[in-house]
Amino acid sequence: MKNNNKLTGKNVLITAGAQGIGESITRHFINSGANVAIHYFSSADTANQLVEYATSKGQKAVAISGDLTDEADANAMVEKTTKEFGGLDILINNAGSLVARKMLSEMDAGFWHKVMDINLTSMMFVTRAAAPYLAKNDNSSIVNLASLAGRKGGHPGSLAYSTSKGAILTFTRALSAELGPQGTRVNAVAPGLILGTSFHNTHTSKESAATTTAGIPIQRAGNAADVARAVLFLASEYDGFITGATLDINGGVYNM
């Protein structure tokens, strides 16, 4: 049966698209009929499996490795994507990491810059490279992955991470004004506690997760699919008047 939704045939680039939330986003785009370029840093096996899954459905797919904090790698990833697909419709800026928990008293310049480079500078590199290709379409879209930590400040030890994610909210608003005239909408999602990902498996204890979940109004933590569905909504053409917005995905913990 033919897939008639508005993502069918769209060319999508997903950074860190082979693990955690990124993997779920990639699968949702594949299931919606899109062609996917899957960037990965260390998840080669999963990236290649996703490529096989997409091609089995008759769609184009490519896996691209790279360190996006390296400007040359970021540029090369975008170039390879557009060469493979002949264009780009949607960019999902998903790459990011808390790296480690460090309090202000433990903060050194190297760690601070590392977190900012992974979460923010890499996003700028990729977006700058992709914007001219997105501009070639009448309708194109960027979705940036922020975090509830960027809204509330996060838990102790996440100062650098929370600051970088807060900056992504402003980056999104500023970029939406800059790229709007070229027909590119720019939005963000800010996930709260999303269990079952390597991020929380590494940085969140079971006790902390239980305490946080108890304070969520709908009485459950989120999962990667909760985020993926929201990303697809913002990326699609159904919401062509939404730009500069951040969609909070946290079960009601934080609302504006």
Beta strands, then each sheet from edge to edge (+ up, - down):
strand 1: 11-14
strand 2: 35-40
strand 3: 61-65
strand 4: 90-93
strand 5: 140-145
strand 6: 184-191
strand 7: 246-249
sheet 1: 3+ 2+ 1+ 4+ 5+ 6+ 7+
end
